[in-house]
Every structure is written in structure tokens, then in C-alpha cells.
Amino acid sequence: MGVVKDILLVFGGSMLGVTVMCLMNASAAVDRAMEKKGK
């Protein structure tokens, strides 16, 4: 049972990290698009 919990923790953590990276990249892209529109 402990091994399964560890795997779930690692999998969940990596998925969370990927999601956060995607969100940060998306917000950065939106910021750049807004800057281009402003100019």
C-alpha cells in the first residue's frame, strides 16, 4: 500500500508541476500578446 501511495504522490506532483508550468507559459504568452497590441 505504501508503494502505491508513493507512486500516486509522485504522479500527482509531476502532473501538478506540468499544469503550473503550462499556466505560467500561457499567462506569459498572453502578456506578450497584450504588449504587442499596446504598441
C-alpha positions as CSV (number, residue, x, y, z in Angstrom):
1,M,0.0,0.0,0.0
2,G,2.8,2.4,0.8
3,V,4.4,1.9,-2.6
4,V,1.1,2.7,-4.4
5,K,0.8,5.9,-2.3
6,D,4.3,6.9,-3.2
7,I,3.6,6.4,-6.9
8,L,0.4,8.4,-6.7
9,L,2.2,11.2,-4.9
10,V,5.0,11.3,-7.5
11,F,2.5,11.1,-10.4
12,G,0.2,13.7,-8.8
13,G,3.2,16.0,-8.0
14,S,4.5,15.8,-11.6
15,M,1.1,16.4,-13.1
16,L,0.7,19.4,-10.8
17,G,4.1,20.7,-11.8
18,V,3.3,20.3,-15.5
19,T,-0.1,22.1,-15.1
20,V,1.6,25.0,-13.2
21,M,4.3,25.3,-16.0
22,C,1.6,25.3,-18.7
23,L,-0.4,28.0,-16.8
24,M,2.7,30.2,-16.4
25,N,3.7,29.8,-20.0
26,A,0.1,30.7,-21.1
27,S,0.0,33.8,-18.9
28,A,3.4,34.9,-20.2
29,A,2.2,34.4,-23.8
30,V,-0.9,36.5,-23.0
31,D,1.2,39.2,-21.5
32,R,3.4,39.3,-24.6
33,A,0.3,39.4,-26.9
34,M,-1.1,42.3,-24.8
35,E,2.2,44.2,-25.1
36,K,2.2,43.8,-28.9
37,K,-1.4,45.1,-29.1
38,G,-0.4,48.1,-26.9
39,K,2.4,49.1,-29.2
